[in-house]
Amino acid sequence: MKKYFWSIVAASLILVSCGPTIYKATEFDTALSQHKTVAILPADVSTRLRPNEAKKVTPEQIEQMNEKTGYAIQDKMYSWFLRRSDKYQYTVTFQDVTRTNALLKQAGIGYKDLSAKDRTELAQLLGVDAVLQDRTSMDKPMSDGAAVAVGVIFGVWGNTNSVQTTINIHDGKTGNLLWKYDYQASGSVGSSAENLVNALMRNASKKFPYSVKK
């Protein structure tokens, strides 16, 4: 375990942008001007492993890792907005993710149910004007707490890790997709949910629709 630990520490993060792509709906400005509160959903995470790597884990372990990573990204995104309030003035209030998750749990909506839920239904349930969700696809998993929880089984990969992540903002009244930010990065096994969010938001913050630099 000590060997694995130092391997993880030694594998420093390298995130390289491949050029973000931004989509804005025609009703973008009108809808966003009416938004007061936004909920950040747990990230929708998927992982693709090579055949020899997939043999080391069960489908259930992969699902558990995806879910833990999804909640970690949600928490780190919320923390990012809180930390950056000294640099950016936000036109909306972001709902505390603890409240978001509690309301989802009370309604019987689990992590696996989120992708199929209508965004207007979720917005009404959460009492918000819009819902924000990150969707992340990893060719190889990041070695955050989720990977450690399944035994640090993935080894050290270097810079071949590929991460495609997207921020989606849906209007709470219509359910329409208003804003979409695609970002591709590559990183080592030392990557974490926090490092991914930091890299993503450093790039997205300049174009983020709810923020105005002070």
N, C-alpha and C positions, 0 to 999 in steps of 0.2 A: 504493500500500500504506500510505503514511503517513497518507493521508486516511482509509482504512478503520480504521487503528489508533486514531486519535483519535476516530472515530465510535463505536467500541466502548467506549473509555474514557468518552466522554461519556454513553453510554446506561447510566445507573446502574440497579442492580437495584431492582425494586419487587415484593415478593411479598405478596399479600393472601390471607389464608385465607378460605375460604368455609364454614368449619365442618367439622371432621373427623367421620368416622363410624367407630365402633369395633365390631368383631364379636368375640365370645368364644364358643368352643365350650363345651358342657356339661361336657366332661372337661378343661377348661382348667386348673384349679388342680391336679388330680391329675397330669396329664402334666408341667406345668412344674416341679413339685416334684422330678421325677426327672431333669430336664435338668442336665447338667454342662458340656457343650461344644456350642457352636452355630457352624455354618458360615454365612458370608455369601456368597451367590452373586452373580455379576455381575448387575446389574439388567437386567430385560427391558424394553428401550426400543423404542417405536414412534413414528414421526413422520408427521404429516399435513400436507402442503403444499397451498397453493392452486395451481390449474392453472398459472398464469403462473410461479409459483416453482418448481414441479416440472419445468418445461421446462429449467431452468438446470442440473439435475443428472441423473445417471443413477441407475437403481435400485441399482446397485452402490455408488455413492457414498453414497446414503442408508443402505444396509446397513452400510457401513463406519463412518459417523458414529454410527449407533445402537449399534454394537458398542463403539466407543471410549467413547461416553458411558456405556454400561452398565458397563464396567470402571472408569471414573472414579468413578461413583456408588458402586460396591462399595468402592473404595479409600477414598473420603471417608467412607463410613459407618463403616468399620473405624477410621479415624483419629478420628472423632468419639468412639467408645467409649473409645479410648485417652486422648484429651485430657480427657474428662469423668470419668475415674476418680478425680479429686480431689474431685469434687462428689457423685458417685453410687457406691454400692457395688453391684456386679453379682453376681447369684447364679450366673452362669455365666461360663465363659471363652469368648471369641470366637476361633475358629481364625484364625491368620494367613492373610490372603487370598492371600499368595504360595504358601503350602502348599496351600490350597484349589484354586487355579488349576493348580498343578503336578500335583496328583492327578487333576484332571479331564482335563488334557492327556495324562497317562500312560494314562488309560483310553480315550482317543480320543473324549472328549466335548467337542465344540466349542460355541461360543456359541449357535449356532442349535439345538443339540440339547437345551439345558437345559429349555425350556418343556414338552417332551414327555416328559421323564424322570420316572419315579416317584420321589417324595420319599424313600421308604424305601430304594430302591436307591442314591440319592445319599448319604443319610445313612450307609449301610453302607460305601460306597466311601470316604467322607471320614472315617469313624471318629468321627462326632458323634451327638449325641442329638436334634438338631433342625436344620432348615435355614431360613434367613431370606433372603428375596429381595424386592427392591423392584421394582415394575413401574411404569414411567413412560410416559405417553402425552402427546406434545407436539403441539399444533396448529401450532406453528412451532418450529424447533430453537433451542436455546440456543447462543450463540456462544462455546463453549469451544474447546479445542484441536482437537476433531473438526471443527467448522465451519471453523476456520482452515485445517485440513489440506485442505479442498476449495476453498480460494481465497477465503474470506470473501465468498461469493456471495450471501448472504441479505440484505444491506443492513441498514438500521436501521429497526426496526418500532415502537419505543415500547412501550406497555403492553398491546398486543393479544395478546401471547404468552400462551398458556394451557397450564398443566401440570397433569395429573391423575396423582398418584403414590400408590402403595399399598404398605405394608409387609405382607408375608405371612410367618407363621411356621407351618411344618408339623412335626408330630411325626415323629421318625425311625423309631419302631417301627410306627406305624399309617399314616403318610403323611397323616393327617387335618390339615385346616386348623384350627389352634388359635386364632389371633389375626390380625386383619386391621384395618389402620388406613388409611382413605382420607383423602387430603388434596388439596385443589384450590388452586392458586395461579395468579396471573398475574404475569408479569415481563417486563422489557425484553430486548432482544437482548444486553444486557450480562450476563445471567444466566450462571452457570456451574454445573457439577456440584457444586462445593463450596458455593456459595450456596444451591442447591436443597436439598442435604442439611442444611445448617445451619438453614434455615427449617423443613424437615420435622421434624427431630429436636428443635428447640426446642419445637415443639408436641407431638410424640409422647412426649418424655421424661417428661412428667408422668404418662402412662398406660402407659409402656413396661413390659411384664411382668417383665423381668429386672433392673430397677433400683430401688434404694432410696436416697433422698436421705440423705446423711450429716448 
